[in-house]
């Protein structure tokens, strides 16, 4: 994709975060700030191609082995969490069973399987996918790096309905004009991501502890400490197998989980007919009303246990990128929901005759001794699209799981923490979904109100109940979220300050022309790639570089790495070129990545950049000049590529508050040193890399 000479000469351009008004003369604008008209390109293909039913069936089978561990093993610990002090009246069982049935139907099935999955980002799900959709439809980003050409990326576009509503426009305008709302949306996204990570830590702990606890039914002398250490060993083992990826892990554990679901369904049916078929009355939601009228506050508190039957519902959406919508819907409707509901119905039927067994309801209700604990794998292999394994994160999650297991030892306390993490994610997902319904889907206001007053209200009530158990372990996910959000906010704040400094002190095109035309600057053979984070303009680090090293390559490309609010950018649309000055081999190149794109090996990147640069030259000029420039670029590529990278240390300006100095001078710079550096991320060869540093006073 390229800027043509004609497009660069247009007087009216798209605005960049409101910095320029239509009608401003071309002479008053920096050439680098101009944007192409952006019209006329055709819609690209979707990143997730529609699969045939054979592929959908295979993915549905894998999905069972990867995604449904949480929901599938929830019968191990839900009823003990609802009745921690025992069952006082067996009629309460009907109210609780009715709550469980309708919670699964409304939240898991209706909300996630049939509504939230539709809010995917080119086949990817999760809190960040929802945020990316909102960012693409409204100017929510706090960093002014938007360009009209971004909307021409095929995976960037949204399938919008033809109708337009005043409410959608009003909400969009309110968001774009308020920094408070933008900060709030960003904070909510960070909180949601943190809670999902916390969910990923607590999920293996409570599931493995619950499953291993069944051994005590066969060996009553086994202490809780022994159960704890067995669980720790299993957790460490499970995290080690994740490196083999979703495909292998899914096919390995799917048969086990299918057998698990078949058995809990069979056991549920067996118990239903053997003990009390009358529990089928719980299908009547009136029993929920009776349960709350009778137990009042205790019924509200018990919701903190009921919510555990929904653990893993968010995974149906968050893990969508590993599979596809149809495979998740098929496996959920055909296997997951029927099996789990039958398991709960069977347990409640058993408890109607054996109320004292509630603390071990699952294992006591099994006619033969045995269990099939679930294994949930959330990290995947990079060999398949959408499946990524991150060793560092995997190790940290493993250590966190072991720490939580050793610290809490039992499922009851972990369940209190788990409930808060789950309900927070539920509420955040619903909040973003309402925004998407209003701004993007243009959903009828009546439907939105019904959603808020049903699903939204139910989730808020669940959240209020789980917060009641804050002291009894519920503080853990909030403490973890506080740490994670603080880290993300500090990084975002420092990065934004650094970007704004470069934007405010960027080099004007006239200054850049004078620099490259200076006869004192020696011109070297080869291709020079000067990296910076600035999208609009050239970083002030460049002048610092020239003053230190008065030499430039004959072909010079200013490269900016830019993240778009989409999951993936097609490789053919990754590079966006612009010529800095007519007749000069000096170019501007913006390299665009999605949040799930992986960086290619540098040789591939270098080859792609060279090919795209030559393609741009063919489109930009014709005749002998084109042939001459193509030959010069080929010669430069043969002579070698040198990577020039600016490193800016951010420091709080004189007179800044102590909070700003602490945040910028110490916390942000400490994080900058801890994370992987840009040259490591993009696999830039060290022997061809030249760095120059500069201090930014922000």
N, C-alpha and C positions, 0 to 999 in steps of 0.2 A: 504494500500500500504506500502511496507517495503523495506528496504535495506537488501539483503542477505549477508552472509559472503563472498561468491565468488565475488559478485559485488563490495564489498568494497575493494577487493584485486586487482582489475584491475589496470594496470599501466597507461592506457590512459583514461582520463576522459574528460567530457565536460568542457569547460572553463567557468569561472564565471567572466563576464565583463572583460575578457582579463587579469586576474590576474596571470593565470598559463598557461604555454605553454605545448603542448603535449610532452610526453616523459620525463617529470620531474619525478624523482624517487619518489616512494611512501614514502620513509623515510623522504623526505624533505617537505611533505605536512601534514597539519593538518587533522586528520581523519574527522573532522566535515565539511571540505571543499569538501570532495569527493562526487561525484554524481553518482547515478546509471546510467547504460548504457541507459536506457530509451527506449529500443527497444522492439518490439514484442507485445505490448499490442493492443488489438482490439479497434476499434472505438466505443465510447459510444453513447448512444442515445442522440438526440438533446433535449435541455431543453424545447423547445416548440414543443410538439407533433402536428402532422398535425391533424387538426380538420375536422369533417364532415361538410357538408353544412348546416345542422341544427344549429350546434354550430356557424358556421360562420355567419349565418343570425342573430342569437341572438346578437352576438358581434357587428355586423354591426349596428343593431338597437340601442344598447347602445352607440356605437361610435358617433351616431348623437347627442345624448344628452350630450356628454362630450367634444368632440374634435372640433366640427364644429361651435361653438358659434362665434369665431372670424370671420371666413370667411362668415358665414351666416348673420352676422349683419353689415358687411362692407358696404353694400349699404346705410346704415344710414348716413355715413359721408364721403364717398370717393369723390363724385362729388362736395360737398361744399369745400373740401380740394383742389381739382384741380382748381376750379374757385373761390378763396376767394374774388376777386374783381368783380365778375360777369362775364357773358358771353358777350364778345365783338362782336363775329361773330358766328352765329349758325352753320357755317360750321366746326368750331373748335370741335363741339360736336362729329362729325363723327371721327375725328382724335383721340380724347380722348377715345371714345368707342372702336375703333380699338385697341388702346393701352391696354385697360382693357381686352378685349377678348383674345388677344394674350399673355398678361402677365399671365393670369390665365391658359391658355392652356400650355404655355411653362414652367412656374415656378411651379405652383401648380400641374398640371396634369402630364406633362412629367417628370419634374425633381424629384418631391417628390413622387408622387403616383407610378411611374413606374421605377425610377432609384434609388433614395436615399433609399427607403424602402428595396431594395435588399442589402444594406450595413448595415443590422441590426446585432446586436451582440447576437446571439441565441434568437432572438425575441425581443430584447430591442433596442431602438433607442435613438437619441440625440447626442449632441456633444461629450459627454464622451464615448458613445458607439463607435463612429468613432475612437476616440483616443485609446480605448482599442484594437481595431482591429489592428491599426498601431503598438502598443506596442507588440502585440503577434507575429507580423511578423518581426519586427526589434527591436534591443536593443535600445529603445528610453529612457527607464527609467534612471534617474540619480542616483538611489539607487541600488547598486550591490547586489540584493537579488534574482537574477534569478537562477533557478535550472532546470536541465534536466527533472526531474520528473513532473514539472509543465505542460509540453507539453503533458503528458500522461493523464491529466484530460480530460474527454470526451468533456466537454463544452469549453475547451481551443482550441481545434483543429479547423483549418479552412479548408473549402472545396476548395482546390486550384486546378486550372486547371493543366493538365499534362504538357502543354507547358511551356517553360522557355524563358525569353528574356534577352538580355544583358542590356537593359534599366532598367528593374526591379532590376537586380543585382547591377547596377551602382548606382541607387538612394538609394537602401538599404545600400550599403557600405558608401555612402556619409553621410547618416543620422547617421549611427552607429559610424563613425569616427570623427564627428564634434559635440563638446559640444555646439557650437553656435546654430546649427540647433536644437539640442535637447531642449535647453532652449527656442528657438523660438516656437517650437511645443507645449511645455508645456504652454508658455505664451498665445499662440493662443487658446489653450483649455480652459484655465482659463477665457479668454476674452469671448469666446463663451458661456460658462456656465453662466457667469455674465450677458451677454446680454439676454439669455433666461430667467433668473430670472427677469431681468428688464422688459422683454416682459410680463411676468406673472403679474407684478405690473400694467403696463399701460393698458393691455387688459381689465380688468374689468372696469377700470375708463372710458375709451373712449366709451366702448359699453353701459354701464349703463347710462352715461351722455347723449349719443345720443338718447337712447331709451326713457328716461324720458323727454328729451327735446320735444318729440312729444306731451306731455300734453299741451304745450303752444299753439298748434294749436286749441285745444278746449277751453283753458282758456288763451287768449292773455295777460291778466293782470298779469299772473304769472311771477314773476321776476326770473332772472338767479340764484340769491342766493337761492331762494326756490327750484328750480330745483337741485341745488348743494346739499342742505341738504337732499332732498328726495333720491338722489343718494347715499349719505353717508349711510343712513339707510338701503337701499337695499343692498349695498355692505357688510355691517356688517352682515346682515341676511344671505346672500349667503355664506359667509365664515363659518358661524356657521353650515350650513347643510353639509359641506364637510366631517365632521367626520363620516357620515354614509357610506361613501365609494363609489367607482365607480359603483358597481353593483346596489345598491339602487338608487343612484343619477341618474345613466344612465337611468334606467327604469322609474324613476319619470319624468325626463325632456325630454326624447326622444320623447314622444308623442307631447309635446309642440313644440319642434324644428321641428318635422316632419310637423306639422300643419303650422309652420312658413314658412318652405321651400315651402310647397304646395301653400300657399297664396301669397308669393312674386313671385312665378313662374306664378300663375294665374293673378296677378296684372300686371306683366310684359307683358304677352300675351295680356291682355285687353288694356293696354296703347299702345302697338305696333300697333294694328289694329285700335284703335280709333284716334290716333294722327298722326303718321307719319311712316308707314311701310317702308319708304325709308331708314330708318337707317340701314336696313339690308346690305346696301352698305358698312358698316364699316367692313364687313368680308374681304374686299379687303385691304391688309396691305399697299397699296399705299397711303391710307389716312393718315397713320402715317408719311410718308415721306412729304406729303403736309403740314401737321400740323407743322412739324419742320422747313421746308423751310420758311413758312410764319411767324411763331412766334419766331423762333430762340431761344434766351436766355430764353424768357418767357415759351416756350415749355419745355425746359430742367428743369426749376424751377418747372413746374407743375408736373414733375415726382414724386416729393415729396408727392403729393396727390394721384397719380395713384398707388404708391407702397402700399397704405393702402388697396387696393383691395386684396392684397396677405397676409395680416395679418392673422396669424393662420396656414399658410402653413407649418411652421416648426413644429407645434403641431402634424401634421399628422405623423411625424417621431418621435418626442420627446415622444409622448404618446403611441407609438407602444406597449410598454411592457404591457399596460393594455388590449390590444386586440390581433390581429394578422394581418399579411399582407393582407390576402384575405378579411377580414372584412373591413379594411380601404379602399382597392381598390374598393370593391363592393359598399359601401356607398358613396364613392367619385364620382364614375362614374354614379351611378344610381340616386343619390339625390342631392349631394352638387353642383357639377359643373353645371349641367343643370339648376337648380333653380337659382343660383346666376347669371349666364349669362343672363337668361331671365329677371331677376330683373333689371340688368343694361341696357339691351336693351330697356325695357319698360320705365325706367326713362329718358333715352336719347331721346326716341321718344316723351315723354311728354315735355321735355325741348326744343325741336325743335319748339314747338308752344308756350311755356311759359318760355322764357329765364330768366325772372326776378325772377322766383321762385327757382333759383339754391341753395340758402342758406338753403332752406327747401325742397330740391328736393324729398326726399323719402316720406315725409308725405303729401306734396302737390299733389303728383302723385297718392295717394291712393284714389280710388273712394269712399270709405266709411272710416270714421274716425276710427282708431284703429291700434295697433301695437302689436307685440309679441317679446319683447326684449329677446335677448339670455342670457343664463346663462352658463358660462364656469366654469367647476370644474376640477381642475388639480391634486388635491390630492385624494388618494384612500384608500381603506381598506386593512389591512394586512390579511384579511380572504381569499383573492384570490391571486393566484400567480401573481406577477408583480404589485400588487396594494397596495400602502403603504400610510398611512396617518401620517403626522408629525405635531403634534399639535403646537410645538414651531414655526416652519417655517410658518405654516398656520396663526398663530397670527401675526407674523412679516409682512407677505404679506398683511394681512388685514389692519394693521396700516399704511403700506406704501401706500396702495391704497387710504385709507381715506385721508392721508396727501397730496397725489398728487391731489386728487379731490378738496380738500379745497384750495390748493395752486394755481392751474391753472384755475379751475372753468368752462372752456369751452373746447370743443373737438378740436378746431383748434390748440391751443397751445400744447395740449396733442398729437395730431396727428403728429406734428413736431418731438416730442420726440420719439413717437412710430415708425416713419419711420426709424430713425437712428438705433434703436434697431433691427428692423426686417431685414433691409438690411445688417447690420453687421453679423447677424447670417446666412443669405443667403450666403454671400461671404465666411465665415469661413467653412460652410458645404461643399460648392463647392470645396474649397481648399483641405480639407481632402479627399473628394471624389476622386479628381484627383490623390492624393497619393495612395488611395486604388485601383483605376483603374490601376495604373502603377505597384505597388508592389504586389498586392494580386490577382486582377482579371486578370492581364496580358492582358488588353484590347489593341486592335490594336491602334497604335499611331494616325492613321487618325481619328478614333472615338474620341480619347481624344482631339485632336486639334479642331475638330468640336464642341465638348462640350464647350471648353474654349472660342472659338470665337463666340458662340451663347449665351448659358445660362450664362457662366461666364462673358462675356462682357456686357450683358444686366444688370446683377446684379451690376457690377461695375458702370455703368452709373446711375442706380438707387441710389447707395450709394453716388455718387458725388452730385446728386441733393438734397438728404436729408441733407447732410453736409452743404449745402448752408443756411439751416435754423437753424444752430447751435445756434445762439443767441436767436432765437424765440422759445425757449423751447427744442431745439435739444440737448442742453448740458446735460440734465437730465440723460439719459441712460449712457452717457460717464462718467459723474461724479459718478454715481452708480457703473459702471463697474470698474472705477479706485479704488474705495474703496474696492470692492469685490476682485479684482485681487491683490491688496496690501495685504489684509488679507491672501489670499490663498498662495501668494508667500512667505510671512514672515513665515507662518506655514511650508511650504515645505522646505524652507531654514534651519530653525531651526531643523526640524526633520531630514533632511539629514545630517547636521553637527553632530547631536547626534548619528545617526546611524554609520557614518564614524568613530567617536571616539571609539565607542564600537567595531567596526570591526578591527580597528588598534590595540586596546588593549585587544583583546579577549584572553581567557585563552586557552593555548595549551593543547592538550589531555594528555601530560605527567604531566603537572601541576595539572590537574583535577584528574588524577589517584593518584598522591601523596596526594591530599587533602582527597579524600574519603578513602584512605588506612591508614591515620593517626589514630593511636590508641587513640589519645586525643580527636577525634571527636566522640561524643556520638551518637549512632544509635537509633532512635526512631521508635516505631511501627507506622504503617500507611503509607499512600501514600503522598508524597510531590510533589507539582507541582510548579516549579520555572518559573515564567513568565518573558520574556524579548522580545524586538522587534527584536533582532539579529537573523538572519536566519542561517548564516554561523559561527558556533562557539558558545561559551558560554560567556555571558557578564561579564566584569570585576567586575560588581556589586556582582557577586557570591562570590568572595574572600572577598569582604568587608562584606558580610553577614556572612560568616563562621568565620571571625575574631571577629565579634560582637556576634554571636550566634553559639558556637562550637557544633552544633548538626545537624544531617541529618537523614532523614527518611530512613527506610530500603529499600523502593522502591522510587526512585527519578526520576522524569521526567522533563527535561528542555523543557518548552513549548514556542514556538514562534508563535504569531498570524501574519499571512501573508495575505495581500490583493493581489489577482491576477487580471490582467486586463481582467476579464470576468465578466459577470453579475451574474452568479450563479455557485456554485461548488456543485455537487451531494453529498449528505451526506455520501455515502459509499466511496467517494474519498477525504473526507475532511482531514483525518489524515494521516500523513507521519511519520513513526517511523524509528529510527536508534538506535542500541545499542552502548553505549559509550565504554564499555570495556567488553570483553568476560568473562562470568562467573559472572558478576556483574549485579544487578538489577537497573542499571542506564541507562536511555534512553533519546534520543532526539526525540521530537515530534513537527512537524510543522503543525499547524492548519490553513487550507487555506479557505478563504472566498472570494466571489465575491462582486462586489460593490453594488449589490442589495440583497445580503443575509442578513437575519435578524438573530441576535444572539438568540439562543434557551435558554430556561430556564436552569439554571445551573444543575439541577438534570438530565435533558436529556443529556446535554453536558458531565457530569461526567460519566453517564452510557455508552455513546457512546465511550468515551475515554478508559474506562476500557475494553470494549468488543474488541475494535480495538487493544489495547495493548496485550491482550491475544491471539488474532488472529496472531499478529506479532510473538509472542513467539512460537506459533505452527509451523509457517513457518521457524523460525530462527534456532531452535534446535529440536532434537527428543529424544525419549526414556525417561529414568528416569529424566534426567535434565529438560526436558520440563514439566513433571508432577510436579516436585518439584517447579519450578518457577511459574507455574500456581497456585499452592496451596498458595505460598507466596503472589502472587498478590491478590488472593481472600481474604486472611487474612488481607492484607493491606487495601483493600477496605472496609472490615467490620470494621476495627479499625478506619477508618475515613480519610478524605482527608483534607490536610492543603494547603492553597494557599500562596505561597511565591512570592512577587512581588517587583522588584527593581524599584526605582524611581530616575531618574537622573536629576538633575538641570543643565541646560546648561548655562555656563558663557563664555564670550569672553576671550581668553587668553591675558596675559599681552603683550602689544605692539600692540594690535589690533587697527584698525582705529575707530574713534568715530561713524561712520555709522554702523560698525559691532557691536560695543558695544550697540548702541541704538537698533539695530534690535534684537540681541540675548538676552541681559541682561534684557531688558524692554519689548519690543513688543512681542517677542516669548513667554517669560515666563508669560506675562500677558494673552496671548491667552491660554496658557496651563492651567492656573488657571480657566479660564472662561468656557472652554469646559468640557464635561463629562469625568471623569477619567476612565482609563481602567477597573478598578474593577466594576465601575457602568455600563459601556457598556456591559460587559460580565456577569453581574449579579452575581458577586462573593459574597458569604455571608460574611459579615463583621466579624462575630464571628470566622470564620475559615481563616481569612486573616492576614498575617504578612508582613509588608512593611519594606524595608530598603532603605535608601537614599544615594546618592553619587553625588558629583559635577563633571561635565565634563568641562574641560577647552578646548574649541575648537578654 
